[in-house]
């Protein structure tokens, strides 16, 4: 498997809550090339509920966009 974009970040920049490989409490989001496009997959747990069952809160969506 190819390395994720985030795997190329310098150690001093790898603390991000969304994609930092050095943040064990973070989401650990990884983005990969898929031909000419990029792809990222993330399955949020129930702790990220926005209050409505089966819906996540908007801040998580923003974080995923930001880190991907």
N, C-alpha and C positions, 0 to 999 in steps of 0.2 A: 504494500500500500504506500502511496505517496505521502510525503510529509505535509502537514497542515500549514497554512500561512503562518499561524500563530507559533509554530515550532521554530520559526526563523527569528522571532523577536529576541533581542538581547536580554539576558537575565535581568538586568536592572529595569526592564520595561515589562516583565512577565508577571506582574502582581495584580493585573486587572481582575475585577470580580467576575466579569463576563467571560473573558477568554484567557486569562493568565494561567499558564501552566504551573506557576509557583504559588497559586492561591488555592489551597485545598478546600476552602469553603465556597469557592466560586462555581460558576456554571461549567467551566472547562469547555466552552464552545470551540469547535474546530471547523475551519473552512477549507475546502479542497477545490482544485480545478476539476471540472467535469467537461472535457472538451474545451470549447470556447467560453464556457460559463463557469460560475462558481456555485458550489453547493455546501450547505451546512444543515445538519439535522440535530434537533434538540427535542427531547420529550420531557416537558415540565412535570414535576410531581404535584400532588394536591396542595402542598404548602404554598404554591404560587397562585392560588385561587384569587380572583378579583372580587369574591363575594358571591358571585353567581356560579353554581356548580358547572364544571366542565369549561370554564372560561378563565383565562389568566388575566392578571392585572396589567394595565397599560405600560407600566415601567419595565416589565419584563420584555414586552415586545420592543420597546425602544432600545433596551440593552442588547437584544439579539441583533437588531439592525445595526447598531453602533459597532458591535464586535465582529460582525460578519462583513 
